[in-house]
Amino acid sequence: MTEAEIKALLEKQRDFYKSGATLDIKFRIGQLKKLYSCIEKYENEISLALKADLGKSNFEGFMCEIGMALSEISYMIRHTKRFAKRKAVKTPLAQFASKSYRQPIPYGNTLIMSPWNYPFLLTIGPLANAIAAGNTAILKPSAYSKNTSVIIEKIILECFSPEYISVVTGGRNENKALLEQKFDFVFFTGSQAVGKEVLHHTAEHLTPAVLELGGKSPCIVDGSANIELAARRIVFGKYLNCGQTCVAPDYILCEKSVKDKFIAEVVKQIELQYGKDPLNNTDYGKIINEKHFMRICGLIDKEKVVYGGKSDAETNQIEPTVMDNVTESDAVMQEEIFGPIMPILTFDDFDKIVDHLKDKDKPLALYLFSHNKKHINRVTRELSYGGGCINDVIIHLATSEMGFGGVGESGMGSYHGKDGFDAFSHYKSIVDKKTFIDLPMRYQPYNKFFEKLLRIFLK
């Protein structure tokens, strides 16, 4: 799509939003129901697209994408009416007689830019929030996950008119053309590097934005942890979608006294969950493309590999890999891995590890496996990160009851459920002043009696 066509599309969406059609709550809920039904209708095609792009099995595709998208839509169907109501707040005595309330209104015309690693969920989830809040939306899925983009466009065309919800496919030229436009709100999920570009463009128009980025999310395993269960859950989260998950445990910080046992359990769990030959496991996925495949392979130090390490350039697959004796200076610790490599670093002093993490970039997620209450309290109270789990990984984002988002270098803003509705809404503060009385104290000429009265009201 050319820049001129994108501009014309946005103008049509502006006109549609100005018509007031999206302000009607019944309209919003009806559109969400339509989207839900259409996703159910094309579930098989969505699964095939996810398989083609990322090698995801039907089970993983439904568990991590289709099912979660449907869950978010159904949550918004149930709660949009309540979320959209004005919220009464207390009025100061000095404003007598009046009523005060906060009224959520849509931002208006929104842009949703989604990534390739969870291409369906991370497009449809934010869209459900945008629709519930009463916005129009232009969706820009990643060019890397082209098969999923095709089915997303098919669903959107069947469900909605282009002046309401539309899809723009393509690559960098389309991204650039979209970011040159003045939207009322931008929602972006992707890398830190591209996130900076998005924020630069939105700043030009003073457009509010939510950025869901990534980073190196640490996973701490201390000596009090249930090592067998920790290994099982970490292997699941680390190698899910071949490590191409923004909240995957990026690296392990393991207490030295339990490291050998932990590695043995990790190896055991890899073989239990993926088999002894993961590259021939039809449920094991692949790296999105050759570029990322080569990048990840370049992070593997064969001398430090204690399990896995094999790859297949023809299928863009890399075995679940474990590296031991990793240091901060190793290549695998210089960037977000976003692949099936588990680097293991060790520590002796838990307090020093916490203090060390305070000096690092704020990660999107942090995980702690421990039964030590002091350790748990230190991590949850003192460290800054987007979100996380105690004695598990990843599952904190699988709910519409809590917001999901980053902080600092890992992003800004959050979504899911009520937080998603709020992200795509502006809350107007309104005072409804009555006319049957008009207190004179605020008007000139001022006098000492009114000053004393004012001090009583305001203190």
N, C-alpha and C positions, 0 to 999 in steps of 0.2 A: 504494500500500500504506500502510495506517495505521500509526501508531506501535505500537499494540497488536499488529498482525499482524507487524510487524518484530520486536518483542520475543519473540513466540511462536516465530517462525522461528529466532531466535538460540538460544532455549532448546532447541529440537529439535536444533540443531547441537551445542550443549554436551553433550546426552545422547549423541549419536552419537559425539562425540570421546571421551567418557568410556568408551564401550564398548571402546575400544582397536582398533577396526577399521582405523584409518588408520596404525597403527604397523607393520603388516605390509608389508614391502618389496614382496612380490609383488602385493599389493593396489594399492599406489601405481603400480607400473609398468603394471599392467593398466588402471588408470584413465587413465593417460597415453596408452596405445595406443588406448583407446576414443575419447578426445578427438581424437587424430590422425586416426583413420578417419572420424569424423563431420565434421571440417573438410574433408577431401577430398571427402566426399559432398556437402557443401553449398557447394563452392568457387564455383560459378556464382552462387548466391544471395548469397554474401558480396560478390562482385565487383559485382553489381547494386546492393547496398545502399551500398557505398562510392561508386559512381558517383552514386547519388541524393543522398547526403549531401554529398560533396565534389567531385564531378565527376571522380573518379579513373578513368583508363583501366584496362582489364583488366591490362595489362602493369604499370602502376605499382602497382595494387592488390595484385598478386601479389608484385612485387619488394619493396615496402616494408611490406606487412602480412601477407598470407596465407603467403607463402613464409617470411618471417622467423619467424612464429609456429610453423609446422611445424618449422622448423630448431631452434627452442628446445625444442619438445616432444621431438623425436627425440634431441637432446643429453641431455635429462634421462632419457629411456628408457635410453640407453646407460650413463649414469654414476650413476644414483640408488643402485644397490646399493653402489658404492664410496663415494659421498659419505656414506651413512648408517652406515657402519662406525665403530666406536669407534677413536679414534686414540691409540695408546700413546705416552706421554711418559716422559722420564727421571725417576727418583725420587731425591731427595736421600739421601745416606748416612744422615742423621739419622733418616729414616723407615724404615730397615731393620727388618724385612723386609716389603716391600709392593710392589704394582704400581700405577702411576698411568695414568689415561687420560682423554681427553675424549670425552664421549658426546653426539652431536647428537640433540636431541629437538625435536619440533614445538612451536611456540608454543601451538597449539591452535586457537581460533576466530578467523579472520582476516577483515578487511574490505579489499577491493581497490576503490579508487575511480579510475576511468580517465577520460581527457579525450576531446574530440571530434575532435582533429586526426588522430590515428592510432587510431581507436576500436576496431578489431579487435585489432591487434597489442598495444596497451598495456593491453588487458584479458586477452588469452589468454597473453601472455608471462609476466606475474607469476603468473597462475593456474597455469601449468605448474610454476613454482618452488614455489608453495604446495603443490601436490599432491605433488611429489617429496619435499618436506620432511615430509609427513604431516599437513597441516592440513586443517581444513574451511575453506570460504570463502563469503562473500557478496560478489557482484560488484555494483558500482554504476556502470554506464556513464553517460556524459553524456547529458543530455536533448536536447542540440543535435543529436547524430548519431542520430536516432531510428530510421532505417531499419537501421542497423548494430546498434543495441540489440535490435531485433526478432529478427534472425537469431542474435545471440549468445544470447538467451533461448531460442530454438528449439533450438539446439545443446545448451545446458546441460540443458534439460529432457529431451532425448532421451538424453543421456549419463549423468546423475547423478540420484540422489534428492535432494530439496530439503534434507533434514537433513544432507547432505554438501556439495554445492555448489548455490548458488541465485543467482538474479539478482533484484535489486530495481530497477525502472525508476522514472522520475519525475524531479522537479526538486528545488527547494530544500527543500520540506517533507520529502521522503524523505531528502535529505542530512542535514538537521538531526536527523531521528528516528534515523538510523543512528549519527550521531556522539554522540548522547546515550547510546547503549548502551556497555556495557563489553566491548570485544573484548580478545583477548590480543595482537593485533598489527594495525596499520593500515598499508596501503600506498597512498600517494596520488600521482597524477601530475596536474599542473595548474599553475595560475598561483601566483605568490608570494602574492597577496592571499588566495586561498582556502587555500593551504598554511598560512598563519598561523592561520586559523580552525581548520583540522584539528588543528594542533599544540596550540592552546589547549584543544580538547576532549579530546585524548588525554592532555594533562597532568593534567586533572581526575581521570583514572583511573590515572595513572602507566603508561599503555600505550605500549610502544615503537612507533616509527613510522619508516618510510622515506618521505622526501619527494623526489619528482623534480619540480623546478620549472623555471624558465627564466632569462631575463635577456638582456642585450644582449651577444651573443657576437661578439667582434671577429675580423676576418680581416686579417692584416698581409701586405702584398705589398711586398717590398723590391727594390732595384735589381738584385739578383743573380738574381731569379726568372726562370723560363721563363714569360714573360708570356702567350704564346699558350695554353700548357697551363693556366696559372693561371686565365685567363679562362674557358676551357672548363669546368673543374671547378667554379669558383665559380658560374658561371651555372647549372649543374646543381643544386648544393646550395642556392643561394639561392632559386630559383624552383620547386623540387620542392614539390608539394602547395601551389602558389601562395604559398610562403614560410611556410606554416603548420606549421613544424617547429621544435621547441624547440631543436634544435642547428643550425639554419640560420645561416650567417654573417649577423649582424644588420647590421653596417656594415663598410666597408672602410677600412683605414688604408694608403694607398698612398704609396710614396716619390715625391716630387714629380718626380724626373727621369724616371720611367716612367709617370706618370699618364695622359698623353695617349694613349700607346700602349695602355695597359691599357683605357681607356674604349673606344677603337676596336675592340679585340679583344672586349670584352664585348658591344658592339652587334652585332658580326659573329656571335658565338656565340648570342645571343638569336635572331637571324633564322635561323641554321642549325638550332637545336634546336626553336624554336617557330613558325618561319615569320614572314613579314612582317605577318601579321594574326593574332596569337595568340588574339584573342577569337573567331575562327572556327575555331580548331584544336580538333577534337573530343577530342584527348588532353590539352588544357590544362584544368585544373580550375577551381574556383570558391571564393569565400570562403564560409564555413560559413553565415552568415546576414546579414540586413540590418544588424543592430547592428554587427557587426565590419566589414562592408563600409564603412559610413559612417565608422567610426573610422579605418580605414586611409586612406580617401580624404582625410580631414582632415589627414593627415600629409604629404601631397604638396604641396610648394611649387612651383607651376608655373613660377616664374621660375628655378628651379634644375634643372628637369627637362631632361636632355640626350637622353633617349630614353624612349619610352613615355608613360605618364601617362593614357591613355584608360581609360574604365571603362564598364560596362553595368549599370545599376541593376536591370534586369529579370532578369539572370542572376547578379548578384552577382559579376561578373568584373572584374578589374583587370589591365591589361597589365603584363608585366614592365617595371618602371620603373627608370631610373637617374637619380640626382641628383648633380650636381657642386657643388663649392665649398660643401659643407655645413660648418657649424660646430657646436660643442658646444651652442650655445644654440638651435638649430633645434628645432622641435616633434618632428621625426622622431628626434631624439637623446634625447628625454626619457622614452621608454618602449620596451619591447620591441615591435618592429614587428609581427612575426607576420603578415607579408603580403609581396607581391611588389615591395617597394621596396628599391633598393640605394643607400644614401647613401655617397658617397665623400669621405673626408677625407684630407688630405695631411700628410706630415711630411718634414723634412730630416735630423733627427738620430734615429737608431734608438734610441740609449740613452735619450734623453729620452722617447720613446714608451713604452719598457718601464717607466721610472720613473713615468710618468703612469698607466699601467694598474695599477700597484701600489696606487694610491690609489682605484681604482674598486671597485664591488661585484664579487665573484668570480663570473665567468660560468660557465654550464653547459659551454660549449665555447670553445676558442680555436684559431685556425688561422694558420699561418705558411707563406707561400710564399717560399722562400729557398734558396740554395745556400751561404750564408755560415755556416760552422760556429760562429763566435762568436755570431752572432745566434740560431741554433738553440739553442745551449747556454744562452744567457741566458733565452730564453722558456721552455724546458722545465724549467730548474732554479730559476728565480727567481719566476716568476709562479704564482699559485694559481688553478686553474680545474678544472672537473670532469673534462675530458678533451679530446682534440683530435687534430689531424693535422698533419704536416709535409708540405707540397706536395699536400694534398688536403683535402676537407671531408667531414663527416658519417660516413664509412665506419668510424670507430672504434667505433660502436655496433652495427655489423652483424656481430658475432661473439659466440659464447657462451664464448669462451676468455678474455675480459677483462670485468671488471665495468664497469657504466655507472652513473654517478650524479653528483650535484652536490656542491658544497662551499660553506659559508657561505650567502650569499643565494640560491644556485642549488639548494640542497637539502641533504639529508643521507642517507647510506647509499647502497648500490649494489646492482645486481642483474644478471642474465644469467649463465647457466651456474652454476659453483660459487658465485659471489658471490650469485646468486639463491637457491640452496639455503641458503646461510649466512644470508641476510637473513631467511628465514622459519624459522630454527632457533635454538634456544638451546643452547649447548655447556656441558654440565655437567662440572665438574672432579671426578673421583672418585679416591679412594685406596682400594685394596683391601688392607687390612692383614692380614698373616698372624698366626696365633695360636700358632705353635710357639715363639715367642720374644717377650719383652716387655722392652725395655731400660728400666732403672729411672731413668735420669737426669732425666726430666721430672717425676718425682714428688717431693713433699716427704717428708721434710726434705731440703733441698738441702745439698750439701757441695762443698768446693773441688775435689775430684778430679773430680766430675761436671761442674763448671763448666769445668775445663780440657779435659775430653773434649768438652763441648758446643762450645767454641770451635774445636776441631779440626774438628768436623763442619760447622760453619756458616761457616767462613772459606774 
